[in-house]
Amino acid sequence: MTETEPADLAGTPDERAKRLAQLETEGRTLPETWLRRQLASALADWAADETQLDIVTESRVDY
């Protein structure tokens, strides 16, 4: 019998980290494809946040 993949991580970085820790505590074996998907999602969110910070920073620059 194979275990189904857990739902994708969602929420704030703290919420995602807490859920990931729960899965590890439960002894879940997390498939590589699932882990890669979570990493890709986290990196995309991080990039979006950095872009937003760049926009805010540029809006404050005096020309």
KOLBAZA-365664 format. One record per residue: residue number from 1; residue in one letter; chain; y, x, z of N, C-alpha, C in turn. Coordinates in steps of 0.001 Angstrom, whole numbers, plus 500000, padded with zeros to 6 digits. Layout:
<pts>
+-----+---------+--------+--------+--------+--------+--------+--------+--------+--------+--------+--------+
| num | residuo | cadena |     nY |     nX |     nZ |    caY |    caX |    caZ |     cY |     cX |     cZ |
+-----+---------+--------+--------+--------+--------+--------+--------+--------+--------+--------+--------+
| NUM |       a |      A |      Y |      X |      Z |      Y |      X |      Z |      Y |      X |      Z |
...
+-----+---------+--------+--------+--------+--------+--------+--------+--------+--------+--------+--------+
</pts>
This chain:
<pts>
+-----+---------+--------+--------+--------+--------+--------+--------+--------+--------+--------+--------+
| num | residuo | cadena |     nY |     nX |     nZ |    caY |    caX |    caZ |     cY |     cX |     cZ |
+-----+---------+--------+--------+--------+--------+--------+--------+--------+--------+--------+--------+
|   1 |       m |      A | 498821 | 500849 | 500000 | 500000 | 500000 | 500000 | 501237 | 500890 | 500000 |
|   2 |       t |      A | 502168 | 500628 | 499088 | 503398 | 501407 | 499028 | 504517 | 500661 | 499727 |
|   3 |       e |      A | 505359 | 501440 | 500359 | 506498 | 500872 | 501049 | 507609 | 500598 | 500045 |
|   4 |       t |      A | 508312 | 499504 | 500204 | 509425 | 499233 | 499316 | 510622 | 500067 | 499734 |
|   5 |       e |      A | 511477 | 500339 | 498771 | 512685 | 501103 | 499064 | 513615 | 500274 | 499929 |
|   6 |       p |      A | 514311 | 500930 | 500846 | 515305 | 500198 | 501622 | 516482 | 499820 | 500722 |
|   7 |       a |      A | 517272 | 498881 | 501178 | 518469 | 498502 | 500433 | 519404 | 499704 | 500350 |
|   8 |       d |      A | 520199 | 499739 | 499294 | 521158 | 500830 | 499152 | 522137 | 500816 | 500311 |
|   9 |       l |      A | 522579 | 502004 | 500696 | 523546 | 502121 | 501779 | 524884 | 501559 | 501321 |
|  10 |       a |      A | 525577 | 500902 | 502237 | 526873 | 500310 | 501915 | 527770 | 500389 | 503133 |
|  11 |       g |      A | 529047 | 500200 | 502897 | 530005 | 500196 | 503994 | 530762 | 501498 | 504097 |
|  12 |       t |      A | 531334 | 501711 | 505253 | 532100 | 502922 | 505502 | 531152 | 504116 | 505590 |
|  13 |       p |      A | 531698 | 505322 | 505489 | 530833 | 506497 | 505655 | 530094 | 506483 | 507000 |
|  14 |       d |      A | 530762 | 506050 | 508064 | 530109 | 505988 | 509373 | 528967 | 504975 | 509377 |
|  15 |       e |      A | 529182 | 503831 | 508733 | 528129 | 502814 | 508662 | 526937 | 503311 | 507852 |
|  16 |       r |      A | 527223 | 504008 | 506765 | 526142 | 504553 | 505934 | 525341 | 505594 | 506711 |
|  17 |       a |      A | 526050 | 506475 | 507418 | 525378 | 507516 | 508197 | 524517 | 506905 | 509299 |
|  18 |       k |      A | 525033 | 505867 | 509942 | 524278 | 505197 | 511010 | 522999 | 504570 | 510454 |
|  19 |       r |      A | 523114 | 503911 | 509301 | 521941 | 503270 | 508692 | 520920 | 504314 | 508260 |
|  20 |       l |      A | 521403 | 505426 | 507693 | 520495 | 506493 | 507288 | 519762 | 507061 | 508497 |
|  21 |       a |      A | 520480 | 507240 | 509599 | 519855 | 507730 | 510833 | 518802 | 506746 | 511333 |
|  22 |       q |      A | 519095 | 505435 | 511219 | 518120 | 504408 | 511626 | 516840 | 504528 | 510806 |
|  23 |       l |      A | 517003 | 504699 | 509502 | 515837 | 504816 | 508620 | 515004 | 506034 | 508996 |
|  24 |       e |      A | 515678 | 507130 | 509324 | 514954 | 508338 | 509715 | 514241 | 508135 | 511049 |
|  25 |       t |      A | 514902 | 507460 | 511994 | 514307 | 507181 | 513298 | 513075 | 506293 | 513165 |
|  26 |       e |      A | 513133 | 505364 | 512220 | 511999 | 504471 | 511971 | 510840 | 505206 | 511304 |
|  27 |       g |      A | 511075 | 506449 | 510905 | 510017 | 507220 | 510257 | 509790 | 506829 | 508811 |
|  28 |       r |      A | 510799 | 506201 | 508210 | 510668 | 505787 | 506814 | 510618 | 507002 | 505903 |
|  29 |       t |      A | 509745 | 506954 | 504939 | 509722 | 507964 | 503891 | 510642 | 507462 | 502798 |
|  30 |       l |      A | 511674 | 508227 | 502554 | 512682 | 507802 | 501589 | 512422 | 508489 | 500256 |
|  31 |       p |      A | 512181 | 507693 | 499214 | 511878 | 508268 | 497903 | 513050 | 509098 | 497369 |
|  32 |       e |      A | 512716 | 510131 | 496613 | 513740 | 511003 | 496042 | 514724 | 510218 | 495180 |
|  33 |       t |      A | 514230 | 509265 | 494405 | 515124 | 508494 | 493540 | 516132 | 507695 | 494363 |
|  34 |       w |      A | 515689 | 507160 | 495487 | 516582 | 506406 | 496373 | 517639 | 507343 | 496962 |
|  35 |       l |      A | 517206 | 508520 | 497429 | 518143 | 509484 | 498011 | 519173 | 509940 | 496987 |
|  36 |       r |      A | 518733 | 510197 | 495764 | 519665 | 510611 | 494710 | 520676 | 509510 | 494407 |
|  37 |       r |      A | 520224 | 508258 | 494405 | 521122 | 507134 | 494151 | 522177 | 507025 | 495257 |
|  38 |       q |      A | 521757 | 507268 | 496502 | 522699 | 507211 | 497624 | 523725 | 508333 | 497522 |
|  39 |       l |      A | 523263 | 509528 | 497145 | 524159 | 510664 | 496981 | 525157 | 510396 | 495866 |
|  40 |       a |      A | 524684 | 509891 | 494741 | 525574 | 509592 | 493620 | 526621 | 508557 | 494026 |
|  41 |       s |      A | 526212 | 507556 | 494767 | 527133 | 506525 | 495234 | 528182 | 507108 | 496179 |
|  42 |       a |      A | 527745 | 507942 | 497110 | 528672 | 508556 | 498061 | 529661 | 509465 | 497341 |
|  43 |       l |      A | 529182 | 510235 | 496371 | 530069 | 511128 | 495631 | 531075 | 510346 | 494784 |
|  44 |       a |      A | 530635 | 509250 | 494188 | 531553 | 508417 | 493397 | 532635 | 507822 | 494295 |
|  45 |       d |      A | 532248 | 507343 | 495474 | 533227 | 506793 | 496417 | 534201 | 507866 | 496884 |
|  46 |       w |      A | 533686 | 509058 | 497131 | 534509 | 510175 | 497562 | 535529 | 510524 | 496469 |
|  47 |       a |      A | 535077 | 510591 | 495229 | 535965 | 510897 | 494109 | 537061 | 509842 | 493978 |
|  48 |       a |      A | 536694 | 508584 | 494140 | 537682 | 507503 | 494057 | 538716 | 507632 | 495165 |
|  49 |       d |      A | 538272 | 507975 | 496367 | 539200 | 508175 | 497486 | 540141 | 509337 | 497214 |
|  50 |       e |      A | 539603 | 510437 | 496677 | 540435 | 511602 | 496359 | 541470 | 511250 | 495299 |
|  51 |       t |      A | 541076 | 510481 | 494299 | 542011 | 510051 | 493260 | 543130 | 509222 | 493873 |
|  52 |       q |      A | 542769 | 508309 | 494759 | 543776 | 507472 | 495417 | 544728 | 508329 | 496247 |
|  53 |       l |      A | 544207 | 509315 | 496952 | 545066 | 510209 | 497732 | 545996 | 511011 | 496819 |
|  54 |       d |      A | 545489 | 511458 | 495676 | 546331 | 512174 | 494720 | 547471 | 511292 | 494225 |
|  55 |       i |      A | 547176 | 510043 | 493953 | 548198 | 509106 | 493473 | 549263 | 508914 | 494542 |
|  56 |       v |      A | 548852 | 508739 | 495777 | 549808 | 508561 | 496873 | 550661 | 509816 | 497037 |
|  57 |       t |      A | 550030 | 510977 | 496977 | 550762 | 512239 | 497119 | 551779 | 512399 | 495996 |
|  58 |       e |      A | 551365 | 512136 | 494767 | 552267 | 512272 | 493622 | 553419 | 511281 | 493693 |
|  59 |       s |      A | 553191 | 510133 | 494259 | 554261 | 509130 | 494346 | 555355 | 509555 | 495323 |
|  60 |       r |      A | 555064 | 510529 | 496166 | 556032 | 510997 | 497162 | 556763 | 512256 | 496726 |
|  61 |       v |      A | 556390 | 512799 | 495578 | 557017 | 514031 | 495102 | 558354 | 513688 | 494471 |
|  62 |       d |      A | 559384 | 514435 | 494891 | 560718 | 514268 | 494295 | 560792 | 515064 | 492997 |
|  63 |       y |      A | 561321 | 514423 | 491997 | 561468 | 515117 | 490709 | 562903 | 515522 | 490512 |
+-----+---------+--------+--------+--------+--------+--------+--------+--------+--------+--------+--------+
</pts>
